Amino acid sequence: MVGPFPPGALSSKAAASTDFDIRTEECCFTGCCDRGKAFLLEQLDQHVEKDS
């Protein structure tokens, strides 16, 4: 398992999704794979919603 993870990574929708080729346990959630990119986009969406 990769770690340490960014805050909220393991509880994210990206972590729970079964739509990605790389398994959650193999992802570092920094954006280098599709799961990591989905996590980063999810985080951006949450920040935009807070700012609105």
PyMOL Python script that loads the backbone (N, CA, C, O; Angstrom):
from pymol import cmd

cmd.read_pdbstr("""\
ATOM      1  N   MET A   1       0.830  -1.177   0.000  1.00  0.00           N
ATOM      2  CA  MET A   1       0.000   0.000   0.000  1.00  0.00           C
ATOM      3  C   MET A   1       0.874   1.239   0.000  1.00  0.00           C
ATOM      4  O   MET A   1       1.912   1.288   0.660  1.00  0.00           O
ATOM      5  N   VAL A   2       0.442   2.229  -0.743  1.00  0.00           N
ATOM      6  CA  VAL A   2       1.157   3.497  -0.861  1.00  0.00           C
ATOM      7  C   VAL A   2       0.704   4.417   0.264  1.00  0.00           C
ATOM      8  O   VAL A   2      -0.419   4.277   0.748  1.00  0.00           O
ATOM      9  N   GLY A   3       1.509   5.314   0.678  1.00  0.00           N
ATOM     10  CA  GLY A   3       1.110   6.285   1.697  1.00  0.00           C
ATOM     11  C   GLY A   3       2.293   7.176   2.015  1.00  0.00           C
ATOM     12  O   GLY A   3       3.389   6.877   1.540  1.00  0.00           O
ATOM     13  N   PRO A   4       2.166   8.199   2.745  1.00  0.00           N
ATOM     14  CA  PRO A   4       0.946   8.733   3.319  1.00  0.00           C
ATOM     15  C   PRO A   4       0.061   9.372   2.243  1.00  0.00           C
ATOM     16  O   PRO A   4       0.545   9.846   1.215  1.00  0.00           O
ATOM     17  N   PHE A   5      -1.230   9.371   2.506  1.00  0.00           N
ATOM     18  CA  PHE A   5      -2.195   9.866   1.540  1.00  0.00           C
ATOM     19  C   PHE A   5      -2.589  11.310   1.845  1.00  0.00           C
ATOM     20  O   PHE A   5      -2.510  11.747   2.993  1.00  0.00           O
ATOM     21  N   PRO A   6      -3.010  12.045   0.824  1.00  0.00           N
ATOM     22  CA  PRO A   6      -3.541  13.380   1.077  1.00  0.00           C
ATOM     23  C   PRO A   6      -4.796  13.276   1.951  1.00  0.00           C
ATOM     24  O   PRO A   6      -5.486  12.257   1.908  1.00  0.00           O
ATOM     25  N   PRO A   7      -5.099  14.298   2.732  1.00  0.00           N
ATOM     26  CA  PRO A   7      -6.302  14.259   3.569  1.00  0.00           C
ATOM     27  C   PRO A   7      -7.559  13.976   2.740  1.00  0.00           C
ATOM     28  O   PRO A   7      -7.779  14.596   1.699  1.00  0.00           O
ATOM     29  N   GLY A   8      -8.364  13.050   3.204  1.00  0.00           N
ATOM     30  CA  GLY A   8      -9.620  12.718   2.549  1.00  0.00           C
ATOM     31  C   GLY A   8      -9.519  11.739   1.398  1.00  0.00           C
ATOM     32  O   GLY A   8     -10.538  11.385   0.806  1.00  0.00           O
ATOM     33  N   ALA A   9      -8.329  11.295   1.069  1.00  0.00           N
ATOM     34  CA  ALA A   9      -8.145  10.434  -0.097  1.00  0.00           C
ATOM     35  C   ALA A   9      -8.890   9.110   0.031  1.00  0.00           C
ATOM     36  O   ALA A   9      -9.597   8.708  -0.894  1.00  0.00           O
ATOM     37  N   LEU A  10      -8.742   8.439   1.149  1.00  0.00           N
ATOM     38  CA  LEU A  10      -9.337   7.112   1.286  1.00  0.00           C
ATOM     39  C   LEU A  10     -10.849   7.145   1.500  1.00  0.00           C
ATOM     40  O   LEU A  10     -11.517   6.127   1.321  1.00  0.00           O
ATOM     41  N   SER A  11     -11.391   8.291   1.878  1.00  0.00           N
ATOM     42  CA  SER A  11     -12.841   8.412   2.056  1.00  0.00           C
ATOM     43  C   SER A  11     -13.511   9.073   0.848  1.00  0.00           C
ATOM     44  O   SER A  11     -14.706   9.367   0.888  1.00  0.00           O
ATOM     45  N   SER A  12     -12.759   9.304  -0.208  1.00  0.00           N
ATOM     46  CA  SER A  12     -13.277   9.990  -1.389  1.00  0.00           C
ATOM     47  C   SER A  12     -14.089   9.062  -2.293  1.00  0.00           C
ATOM     48  O   SER A  12     -14.002   7.838  -2.194  1.00  0.00           O
ATOM     49  N   LYS A  13     -14.871   9.668  -3.165  1.00  0.00           N
ATOM     50  CA  LYS A  13     -15.614   8.907  -4.175  1.00  0.00           C
ATOM     51  C   LYS A  13     -14.643   8.199  -5.112  1.00  0.00           C
ATOM     52  O   LYS A  13     -14.912   7.085  -5.561  1.00  0.00           O
ATOM     53  N   ALA A  14     -13.520   8.838  -5.408  1.00  0.00           N
ATOM     54  CA  ALA A  14     -12.512   8.234  -6.289  1.00  0.00           C
ATOM     55  C   ALA A  14     -11.959   6.945  -5.682  1.00  0.00           C
ATOM     56  O   ALA A  14     -11.724   5.970  -6.396  1.00  0.00           O
ATOM     57  N   ALA A  15     -11.754   6.942  -4.377  1.00  0.00           N
ATOM     58  CA  ALA A  15     -11.237   5.742  -3.709  1.00  0.00           C
ATOM     59  C   ALA A  15     -12.266   4.617  -3.726  1.00  0.00           C
ATOM     60  O   ALA A  15     -11.906   3.446  -3.851  1.00  0.00           O
ATOM     61  N   ALA A  16     -13.537   4.964  -3.603  1.00  0.00           N
ATOM     62  CA  ALA A  16     -14.605   3.962  -3.550  1.00  0.00           C
ATOM     63  C   ALA A  16     -15.007   3.437  -4.932  1.00  0.00           C
ATOM     64  O   ALA A  16     -15.625   2.377  -5.038  1.00  0.00           O
ATOM     65  N   SER A  17     -14.663   4.165  -5.973  1.00  0.00           N
ATOM     66  CA  SER A  17     -15.099   3.813  -7.320  1.00  0.00           C
ATOM     67  C   SER A  17     -14.450   2.524  -7.826  1.00  0.00           C
ATOM     68  O   SER A  17     -13.303   2.214  -7.506  1.00  0.00           O
ATOM     69  N   THR A  18     -15.216   1.791  -8.620  1.00  0.00           N
ATOM     70  CA  THR A  18     -14.688   0.596  -9.285  1.00  0.00           C
ATOM     71  C   THR A  18     -14.437   0.856 -10.765  1.00  0.00           C
ATOM     72  O   THR A  18     -14.231  -0.084 -11.533  1.00  0.00           O
ATOM     73  N   ASP A  19     -14.452   2.113 -11.168  1.00  0.00           N
ATOM     74  CA  ASP A  19     -14.314   2.493 -12.575  1.00  0.00           C
ATOM     75  C   ASP A  19     -12.873   2.611 -13.065  1.00  0.00           C
ATOM     76  O   ASP A  19     -12.658   2.877 -14.248  1.00  0.00           O
ATOM     77  N   PHE A  20     -11.902   2.428 -12.216  1.00  0.00           N
ATOM     78  CA  PHE A  20     -10.512   2.673 -12.586  1.00  0.00           C
ATOM     79  C   PHE A  20      -9.703   1.383 -12.652  1.00  0.00           C
ATOM     80  O   PHE A  20      -9.974   0.428 -11.923  1.00  0.00           O
ATOM     81  N   ASP A  21      -8.715   1.368 -13.529  1.00  0.00           N
ATOM     82  CA  ASP A  21      -7.862   0.187 -13.702  1.00  0.00           C
ATOM     83  C   ASP A  21      -6.955  -0.055 -12.495  1.00  0.00           C
ATOM     84  O   ASP A  21      -6.751  -1.199 -12.088  1.00  0.00           O
ATOM     85  N   ILE A  22      -6.420   1.008 -11.932  1.00  0.00           N
ATOM     86  CA  ILE A  22      -5.510   0.849 -10.795  1.00  0.00           C
ATOM     87  C   ILE A  22      -6.327   0.710  -9.510  1.00  0.00           C
ATOM     88  O   ILE A  22      -7.293   1.444  -9.299  1.00  0.00           O
ATOM     89  N   ARG A  23      -5.939  -0.221  -8.667  1.00  0.00           N
ATOM     90  CA  ARG A  23      -6.648  -0.447  -7.404  1.00  0.00           C
ATOM     91  C   ARG A  23      -6.368   0.683  -6.426  1.00  0.00           C
ATOM     92  O   ARG A  23      -5.324   1.333  -6.493  1.00  0.00           O
ATOM     93  N   THR A  24      -7.301   0.910  -5.523  1.00  0.00           N
ATOM     94  CA  THR A  24      -7.150   1.958  -4.508  1.00  0.00           C
ATOM     95  C   THR A  24      -5.862   1.773  -3.723  1.00  0.00           C
ATOM     96  O   THR A  24      -5.173   2.746  -3.417  1.00  0.00           O
ATOM     97  N   GLU A  25      -5.535   0.534  -3.396  1.00  0.00           N
ATOM     98  CA  GLU A  25      -4.346   0.251  -2.596  1.00  0.00           C
ATOM     99  C   GLU A  25      -3.046   0.612  -3.310  1.00  0.00           C
ATOM    100  O   GLU A  25      -2.009   0.776  -2.668  1.00  0.00           O
ATOM    101  N   GLU A  26      -3.098   0.738  -4.639  1.00  0.00           N
ATOM    102  CA  GLU A  26      -1.905   1.043  -5.421  1.00  0.00           C
ATOM    103  C   GLU A  26      -1.826   2.514  -5.825  1.00  0.00           C
ATOM    104  O   GLU A  26      -0.865   2.933  -6.471  1.00  0.00           O
ATOM    105  N   CYS A  27      -2.830   3.290  -5.446  1.00  0.00           N
ATOM    106  CA  CYS A  27      -2.888   4.693  -5.861  1.00  0.00           C
ATOM    107  C   CYS A  27      -2.296   5.599  -4.784  1.00  0.00           C
ATOM    108  O   CYS A  27      -2.497   5.366  -3.592  1.00  0.00           O
ATOM    109  N   CYS A  28      -1.569   6.627  -5.204  1.00  0.00           N
ATOM    110  CA  CYS A  28      -1.013   7.598  -4.259  1.00  0.00           C
ATOM    111  C   CYS A  28      -1.861   8.869  -4.202  1.00  0.00           C
ATOM    112  O   CYS A  28      -1.598   9.753  -3.387  1.00  0.00           O
ATOM    113  N   PHE A  29      -2.882   8.963  -5.070  1.00  0.00           N
ATOM    114  CA  PHE A  29      -3.838  10.073  -5.091  1.00  0.00           C
ATOM    115  C   PHE A  29      -3.179  11.427  -5.339  1.00  0.00           C
ATOM    116  O   PHE A  29      -3.620  12.444  -4.803  1.00  0.00           O
ATOM    117  N   THR A  30      -2.127  11.439  -6.147  1.00  0.00           N
ATOM    118  CA  THR A  30      -1.463  12.702  -6.471  1.00  0.00           C
ATOM    119  C   THR A  30      -1.741  13.160  -7.893  1.00  0.00           C
ATOM    120  O   THR A  30      -1.294  14.236  -8.291  1.00  0.00           O
ATOM    121  N   GLY A  31      -2.476  12.360  -8.672  1.00  0.00           N
ATOM    122  CA  GLY A  31      -2.842  12.767 -10.022  1.00  0.00           C
ATOM    123  C   GLY A  31      -2.058  12.088 -11.121  1.00  0.00           C
ATOM    124  O   GLY A  31      -2.181  12.475 -12.283  1.00  0.00           O
ATOM    125  N   CYS A  32      -1.254  11.088 -10.798  1.00  0.00           N
ATOM    126  CA  CYS A  32      -0.450  10.427 -11.830  1.00  0.00           C
ATOM    127  C   CYS A  32      -1.219   9.315 -12.550  1.00  0.00           C
ATOM    128  O   CYS A  32      -0.727   8.763 -13.534  1.00  0.00           O
ATOM    129  N   CYS A  33      -2.428   8.983 -12.063  1.00  0.00           N
ATOM    130  CA  CYS A  33      -3.272   7.983 -12.729  1.00  0.00           C
ATOM    131  C   CYS A  33      -4.705   8.515 -12.767  1.00  0.00           C
ATOM    132  O   CYS A  33      -4.993   9.564 -12.190  1.00  0.00           O
ATOM    133  N   ASP A  34      -5.588   7.807 -13.435  1.00  0.00           N
ATOM    134  CA  ASP A  34      -6.972   8.273 -13.549  1.00  0.00           C
ATOM    135  C   ASP A  34      -7.670   8.377 -12.197  1.00  0.00           C
ATOM    136  O   ASP A  34      -8.443   9.310 -11.977  1.00  0.00           O
ATOM    137  N   ARG A  35      -7.415   7.442 -11.290  1.00  0.00           N
ATOM    138  CA  ARG A  35      -8.030   7.505  -9.950  1.00  0.00           C
ATOM    139  C   ARG A  35      -7.523   8.741  -9.205  1.00  0.00           C
ATOM    140  O   ARG A  35      -8.303   9.450  -8.568  1.00  0.00           O
ATOM    141  N   GLY A  36      -6.236   8.993  -9.285  1.00  0.00           N
ATOM    142  CA  GLY A  36      -5.658  10.173  -8.632  1.00  0.00           C
ATOM    143  C   GLY A  36      -6.179  11.466  -9.218  1.00  0.00           C
ATOM    144  O   GLY A  36      -6.432  12.422  -8.485  1.00  0.00           O
ATOM    145  N   LYS A  37      -6.345  11.511 -10.533  1.00  0.00           N
ATOM    146  CA  LYS A  37      -6.908  12.696 -11.178  1.00  0.00           C
ATOM    147  C   LYS A  37      -8.347  12.916 -10.747  1.00  0.00           C
ATOM    148  O   LYS A  37      -8.759  14.052 -10.513  1.00  0.00           O
ATOM    149  N   ALA A  38      -9.116  11.838 -10.642  1.00  0.00           N
ATOM    150  CA  ALA A  38     -10.509  11.938 -10.192  1.00  0.00           C
ATOM    151  C   ALA A  38     -10.564  12.476  -8.757  1.00  0.00           C
ATOM    152  O   ALA A  38     -11.430  13.286  -8.427  1.00  0.00           O
ATOM    153  N   PHE A  39      -9.647  12.028  -7.919  1.00  0.00           N
ATOM    154  CA  PHE A  39      -9.592  12.531  -6.544  1.00  0.00           C
ATOM    155  C   PHE A  39      -9.292  14.024  -6.530  1.00  0.00           C
ATOM    156  O   PHE A  39      -9.952  14.780  -5.818  1.00  0.00           O
ATOM    157  N   LEU A  40      -8.315  14.451  -7.301  1.00  0.00           N
ATOM    158  CA  LEU A  40      -7.966  15.873  -7.333  1.00  0.00           C
ATOM    159  C   LEU A  40      -9.122  16.722  -7.855  1.00  0.00           C
ATOM    160  O   LEU A  40      -9.380  17.805  -7.328  1.00  0.00           O
ATOM    161  N   LEU A  41      -9.819  16.245  -8.884  1.00  0.00           N
ATOM    162  CA  LEU A  41     -10.981  16.971  -9.399  1.00  0.00           C
ATOM    163  C   LEU A  41     -12.094  17.028  -8.358  1.00  0.00           C
ATOM    164  O   LEU A  41     -12.775  18.045  -8.228  1.00  0.00           O
ATOM    165  N   GLU A  42     -12.276  15.949  -7.627  1.00  0.00           N
ATOM    166  CA  GLU A  42     -13.266  15.919  -6.551  1.00  0.00           C
ATOM    167  C   GLU A  42     -12.923  16.964  -5.486  1.00  0.00           C
ATOM    168  O   GLU A  42     -13.805  17.663  -4.989  1.00  0.00           O
ATOM    169  N   GLN A  43     -11.648  17.064  -5.143  1.00  0.00           N
ATOM    170  CA  GLN A  43     -11.209  18.049  -4.158  1.00  0.00           C
ATOM    171  C   GLN A  43     -11.435  19.470  -4.664  1.00  0.00           C
ATOM    172  O   GLN A  43     -11.869  20.338  -3.907  1.00  0.00           O
ATOM    173  N   LEU A  44     -11.145  19.708  -5.933  1.00  0.00           N
ATOM    174  CA  LEU A  44     -11.378  21.033  -6.518  1.00  0.00           C
ATOM    175  C   LEU A  44     -12.856  21.386  -6.493  1.00  0.00           C
ATOM    176  O   LEU A  44     -13.216  22.517  -6.166  1.00  0.00           O
ATOM    177  N   ASP A  45     -13.706  20.444  -6.830  1.00  0.00           N
ATOM    178  CA  ASP A  45     -15.155  20.681  -6.805  1.00  0.00           C
ATOM    179  C   ASP A  45     -15.615  21.044  -5.404  1.00  0.00           C
ATOM    180  O   ASP A  45     -16.442  21.942  -5.243  1.00  0.00           O
ATOM    181  N   GLN A  46     -15.103  20.373  -4.398  1.00  0.00           N
ATOM    182  CA  GLN A  46     -15.492  20.661  -3.018  1.00  0.00           C
ATOM    183  C   GLN A  46     -15.069  22.070  -2.609  1.00  0.00           C
ATOM    184  O   GLN A  46     -15.803  22.759  -1.900  1.00  0.00           O
ATOM    185  N   HIS A  47     -13.883  22.501  -3.056  1.00  0.00           N
ATOM    186  CA  HIS A  47     -13.412  23.849  -2.731  1.00  0.00           C
ATOM    187  C   HIS A  47     -14.236  24.909  -3.446  1.00  0.00           C
ATOM    188  O   HIS A  47     -14.505  25.968  -2.879  1.00  0.00           O
ATOM    189  N   VAL A  48     -14.633  24.641  -4.667  1.00  0.00           N
ATOM    190  CA  VAL A  48     -15.457  25.590  -5.419  1.00  0.00           C
ATOM    191  C   VAL A  48     -16.825  25.736  -4.751  1.00  0.00           C
ATOM    192  O   VAL A  48     -17.353  26.843  -4.643  1.00  0.00           O
ATOM    193  N   GLU A  49     -17.394  24.616  -4.304  1.00  0.00           N
ATOM    194  CA  GLU A  49     -18.687  24.661  -3.621  1.00  0.00           C
ATOM    195  C   GLU A  49     -18.598  25.444  -2.319  1.00  0.00           C
ATOM    196  O   GLU A  49     -19.536  26.164  -1.976  1.00  0.00           O
ATOM    197  N   LYS A  50     -17.499  25.324  -1.589  1.00  0.00           N
ATOM    198  CA  LYS A  50     -17.316  26.066  -0.346  1.00  0.00           C
ATOM    199  C   LYS A  50     -17.207  27.565  -0.612  1.00  0.00           C
ATOM    200  O   LYS A  50     -17.693  28.377   0.175  1.00  0.00           O
ATOM    201  N   ASP A  51     -16.564  27.929  -1.733  1.00  0.00           N
ATOM    202  CA  ASP A  51     -16.353  29.329  -2.059  1.00  0.00           C
ATOM    203  C   ASP A  51     -17.604  29.994  -2.626  1.00  0.00           C
ATOM    204  O   ASP A  51     -17.683  31.221  -2.672  1.00  0.00           O
ATOM    205  N   SER A  52     -18.566  29.211  -3.052  1.00  0.00           N
ATOM    206  CA  SER A  52     -19.790  29.780  -3.662  1.00  0.00           C
ATOM    207  C   SER A  52     -20.784  30.211  -2.613  1.00  0.00           C
ATOM    208  O   SER A  52     -21.859  30.708  -2.949  1.00  0.00           O
TER     209      SER A  52
END
""", "prot")
cmd.dss("prot")
cmd.show_as("cartoon", "prot")
cmd.util.cbc("prot")
cmd.orient("prot")
